[in-house]
């Protein structure tokens, strides 16, 4: 079953986020879950949906798998 996003549910824009102690905060884009597809996207990124928020750090890639699950892959 697929749940349709509510109109206007994602705020979009960006948010200031600090990923490590002592480092300056950076502007991180906020996107709706529907904007994440099968092609990998590089973090940092904030993904919002109706019941969750996913923070993708700068050292990670994110994509949806064949059944629509969000997959984070961290670089070593």
N, C-alpha and C positions, 0 to 999 in steps of 0.2 A: 504494500500500500504506500502510495506517495502522498505526502502532506504538502499542500500548496502553501507557499509563503503568503503571509498577510501583506496587503498593500501598505507600503510605507513602514514596514517592520524594521528595516535596516536604516541606521542613521547615516551610513556612508561617512565620508570625510576622513579624518585621521585623529589619532590620540597620541599624546606624548608618553613613551614607555622607556623605562630604564631596564636593561637586561643584565647588568652586572654592577655590583657594589662599586662605587667610586667613579663610574662612567656617567657621562651626561645622557639625559633622556633624548630620544630621537622620535621624530614624527613617524607613526606607523599607520598605514592605510587600513581602513575598516571596510570590509566587503561583505556582501551577503553570501551565504553558502552556495547559492546558485551560480555565483561567479567563479567558483572553483570547479574546474572540469578535469578531464583525463590528462591534459598536458600539465606537467609539473610547474609550479610557481615557486619562486624563491622567497623565503622570509626576509625580513620581518613582515608579518601580516596578522591582522585580527579578523577572524571569520565569525560573523554573527548569524544566528538562526533563531527560530522561535523559542527554543528551550535550552540553548547552550551558546557559549562563547569559546572559541578556540584561539589561543595565542600561538602563532608560529614564530619561533625565534629566528634570528638572522642566520644561524648555521643549519637551517632545515629547509627542505622542499616539501610542498604539499600538493596532493592531487586526489581525485576521487577514483576509486577502483571500479571494476565492472558492475558491481551491485550498488554503487553509490556511497560506500563508506569513505570517510575522510582518512587518508593515509599520510602520516608524517614520516619523512626520511631524513635522518640527521647525518651530516657530513662528518667524517672522522678526521 
